[in-house]
Amino acid sequence: MSTELLMNDDLVEVVRQAREKANQHGDRFNIFSILRMQRNEVETHSRFLYELLKSNGRHGEGSSFLELFLEDVVGLQGAGEGRYRVSRELLTEDSRRLDILIESPTAVVGIELKIDAADQEKQLHDYHRELLRRAGGAKSVALVYLTLDGVKPTANSLHTLAKEEVYCRSFAEDIPRWLGGCIERSQHKPALAYAIRQYQRLIYDLTGKGGSMSDWVSRELKQDANRFKAALEIEKAMPMAKASVQEMFWEELRVALEKRFGVAPSVYGGRDIATIAADYYLKNKKHIGIRMPLFQRNDKTICLYANLYEAVHYGLRVESGSGKVLSCAALKAIFRDEIGHGNAIADKDADWVVCYYYDPTDGDDENMLNFYAFNDAAAGLLDQEKRRTLIGDMVSHQAKLAAKCEEICKGIGAVSLQNCEG
């Protein structure tokens, strides 16, 4: 037992030294994180990638970055000999907005980014149809589905589109490699290279992959067989260790919600809390959580949802009598007029009335629970006092949202719920 404890202490020291060395050159100082922009799909990721991909972008490197992206990330060779047109937030004939569109004389490439937002019904199907329309049978078509970990799109989003028609790429592996190539090509412009490196660091932080600290720990581990073996044992135990922390969070949130509202929340995405927490890490099963009915208006039910994809986000949704989640544009618009937008990426999705990561009046991104990257907030749940405070603040905010929604619905009657769509 004493040897095991010493080995654990030894690994703790390795990590401590790695943290210090990783920040020797200020690598932990990241402008995106400081400005709380790290998970903003539209204004951070889509906008930054678009700027790098534009041939006439402010980087001044012409189509160099774009050609590297098409070759290294998408896998297209010689897609237009430098004659490109890049668009952002393109409005399609189906009134959807494709994040980025790349057009050349020989190819049409669409890029759909996903950080936290869920797939929408027929979303990729409609995007692919738009690309085919633009190609007109004379160009090749590629639809890139870019997510944090390269997961496949849902059948709901594909509809009748074959999954082979979608290029699944990841922020964890593909984007850092491409950014590394951009940095190499920018050495003659230090400010540009540094800006790209900052974004690359942001991607590492979001995905928990690579980075200078991980590299330093890796070098230390491979120099000592005992340390390496100890780390392997810890690695084997980590999925269930993470699951136990997540399970504790869900269970205490469930109890707190039942105490506050007098209604027992139900689990979705699995049989029970223990199952959804374990399957999240062992089976990569996402969009899990707990839900609770709040009140009814005619045949509609306003529900409180706490959902987990990468990060926990919570808010209000409307369900039909059969339990199907509906899109209620009128109620969503009234809610936004009353209290503004939620701070979660999913807030832009039509099937959320409002959605948050945390109460913006009491916290910031440090309070956002990311169980995928297992950030500091998630690890902090091991501290009982921090856990109680975070859950208490979350439930208080949820109660405010519920009360506001009931007030709005009483004021407007059932009119705003009549045209909800499934």
Secondary structure by P-SEA (a helix, b strand, c coil): caaaaaaaaaaaaaaaaaaaaaacccccccccccccccccccccaaaaaaaaacccccccccaaaaaaaacccccccccccccccccccccccccccccbbbbcccbbbbbbbbcccccccaaaaaaaaaaaaaacccbbbbbbbcccccccccccccccccccccccccccccaaaaaaaaaaaccccaaaaaaaaaaaaaaaaaaccccaaaaaaaaaaaacaaaaaaaaaaaaaaaaaaaaaaaaaaaaaaaaaaaaccbbbbbcccccaaaaaaaaccccccccbbbbbccccccbbbbbbbccccbbbbbbbbbcccbbbbbbaaaaaaaaaccccccccccccccccccccccccccccccccccccccccccccccaaaaaaaaaaaaaaaaaaaaaaaaaaaaacccccccccc
